[in-house]
Amino acid sequence: GAIFLAILRPQWGRKEQQVMQEGRDLLVLLDISGSMRAQDLKPNRISFAKLKIRTLLQQLTCERVGLILFSGTAFLQCPMTSDQGAFLMFLENVDPEVISSGTTALDQALQKALDTFKQAGERKHKLVLLLTDGEDFSSNLDGVKKQASQAGISLFALGVGTPEGAPIPKFDAYGKPQGHETDEQGGIALSKLNEPTLQELA
């Protein structure tokens, strides 16, 4: 399957929409690692990504849609369903306050997508929409990428964030802001959109 890359911008080109229109089963892979709290997109990356997913769904004709959330591990938040209302409810329940503080493993997310498609039964068009800032600590990305290609999956990688980056807000157990994540030198760590990883994936 062909693999595409579109860096997330407020507007969409006609080409992306046209390719997406052909899709029938769509799995949305949403990064919930700590860096998705960064506020270089307003109000933050995760909320911006959720808004994009909602907008896209209105433009697509897909028979079924599912949602996978991932950081270091991946889990199926909404199984494949033809009920878009149910999907949107699952999406709405992804709360920036409770997102993972862990690192990101894109291979885990893709592997989960492969397994989900297998269980969901064969469809002619299998689309994966990956929304992430591109930070990646995968151990087997190449292997999973090969499997996805053999399974005929079309992958759209959407970069959420800016190349300039932004600090990552920290919260305490009660959801109150606690400053920002720091680097090893004690300075404020910046999380930047990692375009090379996404381009390589594409």
N, C-alpha and C positions, 0 to 999 in steps of 0.2 A: 504494500500500500504506500501511496505517496505520503510524505511527511512535510508539513508546512510550518512556517514560523511567522507570527505576526506580533510585533511588539505592541503592547496594549496602549492605545491612544484614545482620546475621547471619541474620535469618529472611526468608522469602519469603511474600508474600501469595498468596492462592488465585488472584487474578485473573491475576497474571503467569504462573503455572503453566498455567492454562487456555488462555491465548492461545498460550503456547509449545507446548502439546500439539498444536496444529493444524499445526505446522511439519513440513516433510518434509526439506528441505535446509537445514542450519544451517552458517553460516560464523562462526567465532569470530575476532574481531579483537582481538588483545592488544597493548596499548601496552608497548613495552620501552624507552622513553626513560629517561634517568637518574633522573628524579623518581620513577619507580616503585620505586626503592630506599628511599624514605622509609618510616619505621617508625611512622607514625600508625595503621596497621593491622598486626597482629602475624602473623608475625615481620617482614614488610614488605609493601608493596602488591602486589608481583608474586606472591609466594608465596600471599598471601591470595586474589588473583584466580584463581590456578591451582586452589586448593582449591574456590572457588566454581564454576568451570567443571566440575570433576569431579563435584561434588554435583548440579549441574544436569543433567548428562548422564544420571545415574541416574534422573532424574525424567521425562526426555523420551522421546518416541517419534519419532525422526527417522531417515529412511532413510540419509542420508549426512551426514557432518560433516567440516569442513575447518578448518584453522588458518592465519591470517595474522598475522605479527608485524610491527609497524610502529614507527618513530620518525619521522625525517625522510623515510624511504622505507619501502616496504612490500614484503614478500616472502612467498610461499606456503611455509609451513613444513611443512604436511601437506595434500596435495591431497585433494579430496573422496573420502571413503571410507566404505564401509558397515561397515568393521572398526573398532569403537570402541577395541579394544585397541591397534591401531596408532596411532590418534589420541592416546590417552592416553600412549603412549610418546613421541611427538613433543612433547606438552605437558610431560611430565616433564623432557625434555632442555632446556627453556628455563631457563637458569641465571641467577639474579640477578647473579652475579659478572660475567658477560660481556654484560650488557645494554648497549645503546647509551648513549653520553653525549650524543648529539645531541638536537635539539629534536623536537617532535612535529608531524606534518602529518596531520590527520584526513582531508583530501581525498584524499591518496595511499592511505590505508588503504581508503577507500570505493571509490575507483577500481579498486583491486586486487580488491576483492570483486565489483564489477560484471563485470570481465574474467573472473574465476574462474567466476562463474555462467554466463556466456556459453559458456565452453569446456566446462562440465560438462553441458551439455544442459538442455533445458527441464524444469522441475518446476513443479507448481501452486503450492506454497508455498515461498517463499524467505525465509529468516530470517537476519538478521545480528545477532550479539551483540557489541557493542562494549564492551570493558573498558578504561577510561582514566581518568586523573585530570583530564582535560578541558583541560589546557594545549594550546593550538593555535596553530600558525604556518602555517596553510593559506593558499594563494593563491587557491584556487578552490572553497571549500567549498559555496557556494550552487549552483554549476553541477553539481557532483557529486550534491548532495542532490536536485536536480531529476531528474537521470538515474535515481537510485535509486528515486525515487517512480514515475517512468514505467515502470521495469522491474518494478514490483509487489513491491518488496522491503520487508519489515517490519523495522524497525530498533529494537533495544533498546539504549539507551545506559546502561551501568552505571557509575556514578561510583565510582572506587576511591580512597579517601582521606577526610580529614575537612576541614570548612571551616576549622578552626583551623590545620591544616597541620602540617608537621614539617620538620626539616632534611634535606638529601639527603646521605647518607654518600658519601665519596669513597674509592676504592681505588687502590693502586698496581698496577703491571704484574703483580705476583704475587698479587693479590687480598687484600692486607693493608689494613685500614682506614687511611685517611690524613686523618682529620678530616672536615670537611663542606664542601660547596660554599658559596662566599661571594658576596655581591652586589657591585655596583660600588663601594660605600662600604667594602668589606672586612668587613662584618658577615656573620653566618651567614644564608644565604638560606633562606626558608621556602617550601616547595611546598604550596599549598593546593588542595583540590578545587575545580575551576572549574565550579560548577553552572550559571551562566548559559549557557556555551557548550553544555553538554549539553542544557539545556532548549530552547535555540534550535534545536539539531539535531533535537530531538524535536518 
